[in-house]
Amino acid sequence: MVNVSYVYPNVSGITQRGGLLERWKLAENLGCTYIGVPADFIKNKTEIEKTDLDLGCFLNEPAITVLYKKDYKIPQELKYILHTEPSITRNNGYGISYQAPLKWYNREWLEKFVCMVISISKFLGIPVTVIEIHPGNKRNSFEDIIMSITFLLDRYDEKFKIEPLILL
């Protein structure tokens, strides 16, 4: 028998970053096992104004507290997937477009990325089950991506004592 799991996606009818419980209630009603939670960089005019960060910036802890909702009494069975930066072209609402580069080959960039992912999980109050990452462009070699995944898993395990599944 095949075991099928469904993910409640990040849909426009709910707060774009928000919290876990709103998504989980909707997911449970539909029989979904997971909820998708965005974990991309600053992506639009509203987020720029709320955080005072530029389009395509990593989220820092103050930005996370503004963009996400802190929920309490999270059910143990709640499982979420962080959908990280897909590196698509974004617009700041004033005519400036930007595509955040994914730099798996750059140690400083990687450390900021991992710090952001860990900070989001800390704020949400439970460790992530799955982290979805994107490979970026040809500057990122397979070796760069594998080394980055290993670094991410090691740092996440140090903080939360678990290793989430990584989807590429």
Secondary structure, DSSP 8 states (H G I E B T S, - for coil): ------EE---TTS-SSB-SHHHHHHHHHHT-SEEEEEE-S--SHHHHHHH---TT----HHHHHHHB----S--TT--EEEEE----EEE-SSS-EEE----TT-HHHHHHHHHHHHHHHHHHTS--SEEE----STTS-HHHHHHHHHHHHHHHHHHHS---EEE-
